[in-house]
Amino acid sequence: MRMDGREVVMLSSNNYLGLANHPKVVEAAKAALDKYGNGTAAVRFISGTLDLHRRLEAKIAEFLGMDAALVYISAMSANMGLIPALLDEQDAVFSDGLNHASIIDGIRLSKARRHIYTHGDMGALAKDLGEDAGARLKMVITDGVFSMEGDTAKLPEMTALAKKAGAFTVVDDSHATGVLGKTGRGTPEHFGVAVDIVTGTLGKALGGACGGFAAGSAAVIEYLTQRSRPYIFSNGLPPAVAGSAIAALEIISRDPSPREALWKNTRYFRNEITRLGFRVPAGDHPIIPVIVKETAAAHAMSRALFEEGIFVSGFGYPVVPKGEARLRVQISAAHAREDLDFALEAFVKAGRATGLV
């Protein structure tokens, strides 16, 4: 990329499969723009629904193995629209402590009783489920992949506990759709389990500019069309985004090579950055947190890396816990081995310059 007048290697993009620049994806966006124009200029239930939206929703449902899907203007809107539409004061929600802000805000809007369990602690989840057995509805909700950690939810244990307690399960798979699973169907496929509802984004591995979705049973999706306020009161997804998302789904359904390249790159960078002496939590996702402890150190390292031709963002408190500041590296199928080697050399130089290695 070119940033501030210089060429840099981008290590802070959600473009996991390199589809944002894929010729077929770009061409599909152009074709949709030519056919439908720039936007619907209306909300979905008035005159803002195109056949293109229906095709995309059918494609998402088919890809995820769900009955139906509903497209939102963003994944943030999907979570904030789903949770309060399904839950109210009579209900209870059980949420991982590191869930995305969209889930947190959706829970707040729902007014349901909140149980926030320690990240990944299935014993704590079981205890919370047992203590609120009288709720009308019980939702267990989690990120499939946690964006700051790069680790995955414990779906086998979580779904078993939910079933035993009579709860339904929701997974936000924004960082897993197209990435995890044998065919890229996300964390449920990765673990070989079924969940009730999947939410996600069109703007990460699918290469879109924006857009989110919820997928589940036909009854749930129909209910959301009547009760989910961000869906009801937002314009339909821009045609170019919908068209490009359909093309992206068709590519990852037929061609495993982008995913294979992503995993090859991820394994290589994880192994090498660890060998060089940097602290990297165990995992296998393309999100690779490089822990530097203090927020000031993360920002200093980010600046030093930029001087070496690498763009990677630093994160500190309150985005991550105190003492756990980090650089969040994100690997893409679009990276060449030369890009990764150049980045590794830059990490060594910047690490020495800032005293981290």
SVG drawing of the C-alpha trace seen along z (x, -y; Angstrom):
<svg xmlns="http://www.w3.org/2000/svg" viewBox="-43 -12 61 44">
<polyline fill="none" stroke="black" stroke-width="0.4" points="0.0,0.0 1.0,-3.7 0.6,-5.6 1.9,-9.1 3.8,-9.1 5.6,-5.7 5.0,-2.1 4.4,0.1 3.4,3.7 0.0,3.8 -0.3,6.0 -3.5,4.5 -6.2,5.5 -9.2,7.8 -8.8,8.7 -7.8,12.3 -8.4,13.9 -7.2,11.0 -10.7,10.8 -11.1,7.0 -8.9,6.7 -9.9,9.9 -10.8,9.2 -14.1,11.1 -15.2,9.4 -14.3,5.9 -16.1,6.7 -19.2,7.9 -19.3,4.6 -19.0,2.6 -21.7,4.6 -24.1,4.1 -23.3,0.4 -24.1,0.2 -27.3,2.1 -28.8,0.8 -27.1,-2.5 -25.3,-3.7 -27.9,-2.9 -31.6,-2.1 -32.4,-5.5 -34.9,-3.6 -35.2,-1.3 -35.8,2.4 -39.5,2.7 -40.6,-0.3 -38.7,-0.2 -35.2,0.6 -35.1,4.4 -33.6,5.5 -33.5,9.0 -29.8,8.7 -30.4,8.5 -32.6,11.6 -29.9,13.5 -27.3,12.5 -29.4,13.6 -30.1,17.0 -26.4,17.4 -25.4,16.7 -27.9,19.1 -26.8,21.8 -23.1,21.2 -23.7,21.5 -26.1,24.3 -29.0,22.3 -32.6,21.9 -32.5,18.2 -30.4,15.1 -31.0,11.3 -28.5,8.7 -27.8,5.6 -25.8,2.4 -23.1,3.6 -22.2,6.5 -22.5,3.9 -26.1,3.4 -26.7,7.1 -25.8,7.8 -27.4,4.7 -30.5,5.6 -30.7,9.2 -30.3,9.3 -32.9,6.7 -35.4,8.1 -35.3,11.5 -34.8,10.7 -36.4,8.4 -36.7,8.1 -38.0,11.6 -35.0,13.2 -31.3,13.8 -28.2,13.5 -24.9,15.2 -21.9,13.5 -18.2,14.1 -16.2,11.3 -14.2,10.5 -17.1,10.3 -17.2,7.5 -18.7,4.1 -21.6,4.8 -22.7,7.7 -22.2,5.7 -24.3,2.8 -27.0,5.2 -27.3,6.7 -27.6,3.3 -30.4,2.4 -32.3,5.7 -32.7,5.0 -32.3,8.8 -30.6,10.0 -26.8,10.1 -24.4,12.8 -20.8,12.0 -18.6,15.0 -14.8,14.8 -13.3,15.3 -13.5,18.9 -14.4,20.1 -17.0,22.9 -17.3,23.6 -18.4,20.0 -20.9,20.3 -22.3,23.5 -22.7,21.8 -24.4,18.7 -26.8,20.9 -27.7,22.8 -28.3,19.6 -30.8,18.1 -32.8,21.2 -36.1,19.3 -35.6,17.0 -38.2,17.2 -35.5,17.3 -31.8,17.9 -29.3,16.8 -25.6,17.9 -23.7,15.6 -20.0,15.5 -17.5,14.3 -16.4,17.2 -12.9,15.7 -11.9,13.0 -10.5,10.0 -7.8,8.9 -6.7,12.4 -7.0,14.4 -8.3,17.4 -11.6,19.3 -14.6,19.8 -15.0,23.2 -18.0,24.1 -18.3,27.8 -18.5,27.2 -20.6,24.1 -23.2,25.7 -23.4,28.7 -24.0,26.5 -26.6,24.4 -28.5,27.5 -28.6,28.9 -29.9,25.6 -32.5,25.1 -30.7,22.1 -30.1,21.1 -26.7,20.3 -25.5,17.3 -22.0,17.0 -20.6,13.8 -18.3,15.3 -17.0,12.0 -13.4,13.1 -14.1,16.8 -16.4,16.7 -14.4,17.7 -11.4,18.4 -12.0,21.3 -13.4,24.7 -12.5,27.2 -14.6,25.2 -14.5,21.8 -17.9,22.1 -16.5,20.7 -16.2,21.9 -19.2,24.2 -17.7,26.2 -14.2,25.9 -15.5,27.7 -18.2,29.8 -21.0,28.4 -24.3,26.7 -25.4,23.4 -28.8,21.7 -27.9,18.3 -24.7,17.0 -24.0,13.3 -21.1,11.9 -19.7,9.4 -19.3,9.0 -16.4,6.6 -13.5,8.9 -12.7,12.2 -15.4,11.5 -13.7,8.3 -16.6,6.0 -16.7,2.3 -19.4,2.9 -22.4,5.1 -23.4,7.7 -25.9,10.6 -27.8,12.8 -28.5,16.4 -30.7,19.0 -34.1,20.6 -36.7,19.2 -38.9,18.3 -36.2,16.3 -35.2,14.4 -38.9,13.6 -39.3,12.3 -36.2,10.1 -37.7,8.5 -40.6,7.4 -38.8,6.5 -35.1,5.7 -34.9,1.9 -31.5,1.5 -32.8,3.6 -36.2,1.8 -34.9,-1.7 -31.7,-1.5 -31.3,-1.8 -30.8,1.4 -27.2,2.5 -25.5,0.7 -25.8,2.7 -22.1,2.8 -21.5,4.3 -24.2,6.9 -22.9,7.9 -19.3,8.2 -20.3,10.3 -22.2,12.8 -19.1,13.1 -16.8,13.5 -19.1,16.3 -19.0,18.0 -15.2,17.9 -14.6,19.3 -17.3,22.0 -15.5,23.2 -11.8,22.3 -9.9,23.4 -6.6,21.8 -7.0,18.4 -7.7,20.1 -4.8,22.5 -2.5,19.6 -3.8,17.8 -3.0,20.8 0.4,21.3 1.3,17.7 -0.2,17.7 1.8,20.8 5.0,19.4 4.7,16.0 3.6,17.4 6.5,19.8 9.1,17.2 7.9,14.3 8.0,16.6 11.4,18.0 12.7,14.4 11.9,13.9 8.6,12.0 5.8,13.0 2.9,14.4 -0.1,16.3 -0.7,19.8 -3.2,20.1 -3.5,20.7 -5.7,17.8 -4.4,15.2 -4.8,12.7 -1.4,12.8 -1.1,10.6 2.5,9.6 2.4,8.7 4.5,5.7 2.8,5.1 2.7,1.3 0.6,-1.0 3.5,-3.4 5.6,-0.5 2.9,0.6 2.7,-2.9 6.5,-3.3 6.9,0.1 4.1,-0.8 5.9,-4.0 9.3,-2.2 7.8,0.4 6.3,-2.3 9.7,-3.8 10.9,-0.3 8.0,-0.1 5.4,1.9 2.0,0.7 0.6,2.5 -1.6,0.9 -0.8,0.9 -3.5,1.4 -3.5,0.6 -5.9,0.2 -8.9,-0.1 -9.2,1.8 -7.1,4.6 -6.4,5.2 -3.7,3.2 -0.3,4.8 -1.4,6.6 -0.8,3.9 0.0,5.4 0.6,5.1 -2.2,6.9 -0.7,8.5 -3.2,9.8 -2.0,12.1 -3.6,12.3 -3.5,14.7 -2.4,11.7 1.0,11.5 3.9,12.9 6.6,14.7 8.9,11.8 6.4,9.5 6.4,11.6 10.2,11.9 10.5,8.1 8.1,7.7 10.0,10.1 13.2,8.2 11.4,5.0 10.1,6.5 13.7,7.4 15.0,3.9 12.1,2.1 12.2,4.5 15.9,3.8 15.4,0.0 12.6,0.0 14.3,2.5 11.7,5.2 14.1,7.9"/>
</svg>
